[in-house]
């Protein structure tokens, strides 16, 4: 994305609306719910905040890219929390929606600290000296708070003060968020369409491997800790479905690098396809169980 109306105005507004929509669905109880699901919450946060960036880095070592900006873009995406989309996908997939909301809410707070650390490490490792400007940690933390947590807080205040209005606006804002997300992804890809084929050849396999690996790790780590099926589904989804809009925004507005935006955009496209498979698989499984019980 070039520094235009898209990156300076449309992208921040879109991300603000998406995060506002998340806030409209949150209550203080979502943060207190950690006490109800300590094991599931700890495992989900560990997968998202720690395991995901490590797996992303290892995959980039296994599949090195000739364009370092694309590698940094993958790491930016890996540093992002789960987005509101993961809550919807978890719900449709018969997962534990309450756990999904809790994980998204908590991870969105933690990444305020981890994003600048992971991104700066990635810039130093993949880019040559003089080809990048390190992110100022404090300013980046403030920027992430402004574009993510402030809209969420506003949404929560609206829900607390005007619950009927929040309930009325919840669905339209979610629909608008989904539309804006697709527009942002399309814009990121379209603006760099000249190098899209080359970029997809490099970033596509890593993005696909990262998405599938994290979903696999999420599901089987939850199984290993003997969580129920709904929690396994949710942790799998939360481990593999990231806030691609935030990743694109960081690359475009904080790093000012249009090439880096391609990797989060490609990952977002892939995660929608993989989540579609999970939704179909889980709903088919529930239909088969229901038909078996009915036949009995």
Buried (B, 14 or more C-beta within 10 A) or exposed (E): BEEBEBBEEBBBEBBBBBBBBBBBBBBEEBBEBBEEBEEBBEBBBBBBBEBBBEBBBEBBEEBEBEBBBBBBBBBBBBBBBBBBBBBBBBBBBBBBBBBBBBBBBBBBBEBBEBBBBBBBBBBEBBBEEEEBEEBEBEEBBEBBBEBBBBBBBBBBEBBEEEEEEBEEBBEEBBEBBBEBBEBBBEBBBEBBEEBBEBBBEBBBEBBBBBBBBBBEBBBEBBBEBEBEBBBBBBBBBBBBBBBBBBBBBBBBBBBEBBBBBBBBBBBBBBBBEBBEEBBEEBEEEEEEEEEEEEEE
